[in-house]
Amino acid sequence: MKIEAIGRLNNFSVGEKTIFEDLVFGKVESLNSDFVFFHDAFVSNMKVDYGQREGQCIIHDFNMRTHEGIDHPGGVAVDFHFRGIGLNDTVMAAIAFGYRKIFFYPEWKHRGVHCSYIPDRKGILLGYGYYQKERRNGQTVIVQKIITNTYEPKKVYEKLREVD
């Protein structure tokens, strides 16, 4: 993606920062422009359905800040949450909009969603992530991140109802 293209987005700007204070488009050349415009259209739809404030998209990671490309291959994935929309509504809207890989993370400080757009993927890969924690020396520490992947929506919907 070229930096000039960001000016054509409806919901994001060149100097915008992630929740972690990194530039959203700090590695703009590594992002797939079709995907970024797809996500921008998704955010616009959410603002129509829920309002400008509630539909504000807070980006956690567009730039592979922490993933080093493992979970964001080819710049076609984003981690985010909406200011005033819960996990269940976000996941259902992402499915309806056409994302093909959707994971939600109820244990993030700001509960959020990972969405990827992979047009040739058959079906929708759903999942949720959580952390295995242990008490060590009087403190709770994260031992490992656990991701549950499934093509069975019922399993994910049950978890969504449990946490949202």
Sine and cosine of phi, psi and omega as CSV:
sin_phi,cos_phi,sin_psi,cos_psi,sin_omega,cos_omega
0.00,0.00,0.56,-0.83,0.03,-1.00
-0.98,-0.20,0.57,-0.82,-0.05,-1.00
-0.83,0.56,-0.55,0.84,-0.01,-1.00
-0.88,0.47,-0.50,0.87,-0.04,-1.00
-0.92,0.39,-0.44,0.90,-0.04,-1.00
-0.87,0.49,-0.53,0.85,0.03,-1.00
-0.88,0.47,-0.31,0.95,0.02,-1.00
-1.00,-0.01,-0.07,1.00,0.03,-1.00
-0.97,0.24,0.52,-0.85,0.01,-1.00
-1.00,0.02,-0.42,0.91,-0.19,-0.98
-0.86,-0.52,-0.03,1.00,-0.05,-1.00
-0.68,-0.73,0.43,-0.90,0.01,-1.00
-0.76,-0.65,0.23,-0.97,-0.07,-1.00
-0.84,0.55,-0.71,0.70,-0.08,-1.00
-1.00,0.02,0.13,0.99,-0.06,-1.00
-0.90,0.43,0.58,-0.82,-0.04,-1.00
-0.93,-0.38,0.45,-0.89,0.08,-1.00
-0.98,0.21,0.07,-1.00,0.06,-1.00
-0.88,0.48,-0.36,0.93,-0.01,-1.00
-0.99,-0.13,0.16,0.99,0.03,-1.00
0.95,0.30,0.28,0.96,0.15,-0.99
-1.00,0.03,0.41,-0.91,0.09,-1.00
-0.92,0.39,0.76,-0.65,0.03,-1.00
-0.84,0.55,-0.67,0.74,-0.05,-1.00
-0.95,-0.31,0.60,0.80,-0.01,-1.00
-0.90,0.44,-0.50,0.86,0.05,-1.00
-0.86,-0.51,0.80,0.60,-0.13,-0.99
-0.82,0.57,-0.56,0.83,-0.03,-1.00
-0.92,0.40,-0.31,0.95,0.00,-1.00
-1.00,0.00,-0.06,1.00,-0.04,-1.00
-1.00,-0.08,0.54,-0.84,0.07,-1.00
-1.00,0.09,0.89,-0.46,-0.09,-1.00
-0.89,0.45,-0.59,0.80,0.05,-1.00
-0.87,0.50,-0.66,0.75,0.01,-1.00
-0.91,0.41,-0.70,0.71,-0.02,-1.00
-0.88,0.48,-0.67,0.74,0.04,-1.00
-0.93,0.37,-0.56,0.83,0.08,-1.00
-0.88,0.48,-0.75,0.67,0.00,-1.00
-0.91,0.42,-0.62,0.79,0.04,-1.00
-0.87,0.49,-0.66,0.75,0.04,-1.00
-0.91,0.42,-0.62,0.78,0.06,-1.00
-0.87,0.50,-0.73,0.69,0.01,-1.00
-0.88,0.48,-0.67,0.75,0.04,-1.00
-0.86,0.51,-0.68,0.73,0.05,-1.00
-0.88,0.47,-0.66,0.75,-0.01,-1.00
-0.91,0.42,-0.59,0.81,0.04,-1.00
-0.92,0.38,-0.58,0.81,0.07,-1.00
-0.91,0.42,-0.70,0.71,-0.06,-1.00
-0.97,0.26,-0.56,0.83,-0.15,-0.99
-0.88,-0.48,-0.20,0.98,-0.03,-1.00
0.96,-0.29,0.38,-0.92,-0.06,-1.00
-0.87,0.49,-0.71,0.70,-0.06,-1.00
-0.95,0.31,-0.79,0.62,-0.03,-1.00
-0.89,0.46,-0.55,0.83,-0.03,-1.00
-1.00,0.07,0.12,0.99,0.04,-1.00
-0.92,0.39,0.81,-0.59,-0.05,-1.00
-1.00,-0.02,0.86,-0.52,0.04,-1.00
-0.98,-0.17,0.93,-0.37,-0.04,-1.00
-0.98,0.17,0.75,-0.67,0.14,-0.99
-1.00,-0.06,-0.68,0.73,-0.08,-1.00
-0.35,-0.94,0.93,-0.36,0.17,-0.99
-0.95,-0.31,-0.42,0.91,-0.21,-0.98
-0.99,-0.14,0.20,0.98,-0.03,-1.00
0.88,0.47,0.56,0.83,-0.04,-1.00
-0.79,0.61,-0.72,0.69,-0.06,-1.00
-0.94,-0.33,-0.27,0.96,-0.17,-0.99
-1.00,-0.05,-0.26,0.97,-0.01,-1.00
0.78,0.63,0.56,0.83,0.09,-1.00
1.00,0.06,-0.13,0.99,-0.05,-1.00
-0.91,0.42,-0.76,0.65,-0.05,-1.00
-0.99,-0.17,-0.08,1.00,-0.02,-1.00
-0.81,-0.59,0.84,0.55,-0.08,-1.00
-0.91,0.41,0.71,-0.71,0.08,-1.00
0.90,0.43,0.29,0.96,0.03,-1.00
0.91,0.41,0.55,0.84,-0.03,-1.00
-0.89,-0.46,0.60,0.80,0.03,-1.00
-0.54,-0.84,0.40,-0.92,0.00,-1.00
-0.54,-0.84,0.62,-0.79,0.15,-0.99
-0.95,-0.30,0.73,-0.68,-0.11,-0.99
-0.27,-0.96,0.15,-0.99,0.26,-0.96
-0.58,-0.82,0.30,-0.95,0.09,-1.00
-0.98,-0.18,0.55,-0.83,-0.06,-1.00
-0.83,0.56,-0.67,0.75,-0.10,-0.99
-0.75,-0.66,0.46,0.89,-0.03,-1.00
-0.81,-0.59,0.77,-0.64,-0.04,-1.00
-0.96,0.28,0.14,-0.99,-0.02,-1.00
-0.87,0.50,-0.72,0.70,-0.05,-1.00
-0.85,0.52,-0.78,0.63,-0.02,-1.00
-0.90,0.43,-0.60,0.80,0.02,-1.00
-0.91,0.42,-0.72,0.69,-0.01,-1.00
-0.90,0.43,-0.71,0.70,0.00,-1.00
-0.88,0.47,-0.66,0.75,0.01,-1.00
-0.92,0.39,-0.62,0.79,0.02,-1.00
-0.90,0.43,-0.64,0.77,0.06,-1.00
-0.89,0.46,-0.77,0.64,-0.04,-1.00
-0.89,0.45,-0.54,0.84,-0.05,-1.00
-0.97,0.23,-0.40,0.91,0.08,-1.00
0.88,-0.48,0.19,0.98,0.12,-0.99
-0.91,0.41,0.53,-0.85,-0.07,-1.00
-0.93,-0.36,-0.16,0.99,0.08,-1.00
-0.64,-0.77,0.90,-0.44,-0.10,-1.00
-0.71,-0.71,0.88,-0.48,0.05,-1.00
-0.83,-0.55,0.56,-0.83,0.08,-1.00
-0.83,-0.56,0.46,-0.89,-0.13,-0.99
-0.76,-0.65,1.00,-0.01,-0.04,-1.00
-0.94,0.33,-0.26,0.97,-0.04,-1.00
-0.99,-0.10,-0.06,1.00,0.11,-0.99
-0.89,0.46,0.47,-0.88,0.04,-1.00
-0.81,0.59,-0.69,0.72,0.12,-0.99
-0.92,-0.40,0.99,-0.11,-0.10,-0.99
-0.74,0.68,0.76,-0.65,-0.12,-0.99
-0.57,-0.82,-0.13,-0.99,-0.13,-0.99
-0.73,-0.68,0.58,-0.81,0.16,-0.99
-0.94,-0.34,0.84,-0.54,0.03,-1.00
-0.81,-0.58,0.68,-0.73,0.10,-0.99
-0.81,-0.58,0.54,-0.84,0.08,-1.00
-0.91,-0.40,0.94,-0.34,-0.01,-1.00
-0.80,-0.59,1.00,-0.04,-0.17,-0.99
-0.83,0.56,-0.56,0.83,-0.06,-1.00
-1.00,0.02,0.05,1.00,0.03,-1.00
-0.95,0.32,0.74,-0.67,0.07,-1.00
-1.00,0.07,0.80,-0.59,-0.02,-1.00
0.98,0.22,-0.02,-1.00,-0.02,-1.00
-0.87,-0.49,0.84,-0.55,0.06,-1.00
-1.00,0.05,0.88,-0.48,-0.02,-1.00
-0.92,-0.38,0.36,-0.93,0.06,-1.00
-0.04,-1.00,0.13,-0.99,0.09,-1.00
-0.61,-0.79,0.46,-0.89,-0.03,-1.00
-0.86,-0.51,0.55,-0.83,0.07,-1.00
-0.49,-0.87,0.08,-1.00,-0.09,-1.00
-0.88,-0.47,0.69,-0.72,0.15,-0.99
-1.00,0.08,0.83,-0.56,-0.07,-1.00
-0.87,-0.50,0.48,-0.88,0.07,-1.00
-0.68,-0.74,0.41,-0.91,0.11,-0.99
-1.00,-0.03,0.81,-0.58,0.05,-1.00
-0.71,-0.71,0.82,-0.58,0.01,-1.00
0.79,0.62,0.66,0.75,0.05,-1.00
0.98,0.20,0.08,1.00,0.01,-1.00
-0.82,-0.58,0.52,-0.85,0.08,-1.00
-1.00,0.10,0.80,-0.60,0.02,-1.00
-0.82,-0.58,0.51,-0.86,0.05,-1.00
-0.99,0.13,0.83,-0.56,0.00,-1.00
-1.00,0.03,-0.70,0.71,0.03,-1.00
-0.32,-0.95,0.40,-0.91,0.09,-1.00
-1.00,-0.04,0.74,-0.67,-0.03,-1.00
-0.89,-0.46,0.78,-0.62,0.01,-1.00
-0.90,-0.44,0.75,-0.66,0.06,-1.00
-0.96,-0.29,0.91,-0.41,0.01,-1.00
-0.98,-0.21,0.63,-0.78,0.04,-1.00
-0.34,-0.94,0.48,-0.88,0.19,-0.98
-0.98,-0.18,0.16,0.99,-0.01,-1.00
-0.98,-0.21,0.99,-0.15,-0.06,-1.00
-0.84,0.54,-0.53,0.84,-0.06,-1.00
-0.83,0.55,-0.67,0.74,-0.01,-1.00
-0.88,0.47,-0.67,0.74,-0.01,-1.00
-0.95,0.32,-0.67,0.74,0.00,-1.00
-0.88,0.48,-0.63,0.78,0.04,-1.00
-0.88,0.47,-0.69,0.73,0.01,-1.00
-0.92,0.40,-0.64,0.77,0.04,-1.00
-0.86,0.50,-0.71,0.70,0.02,-1.00
-0.89,0.46,-0.57,0.82,-0.01,-1.00
-0.93,0.38,-0.61,0.79,-0.13,-0.99
-0.97,-0.23,-0.26,0.97,-0.10,-0.99
-0.93,-0.37,0.00,0.00,0.00,0.00
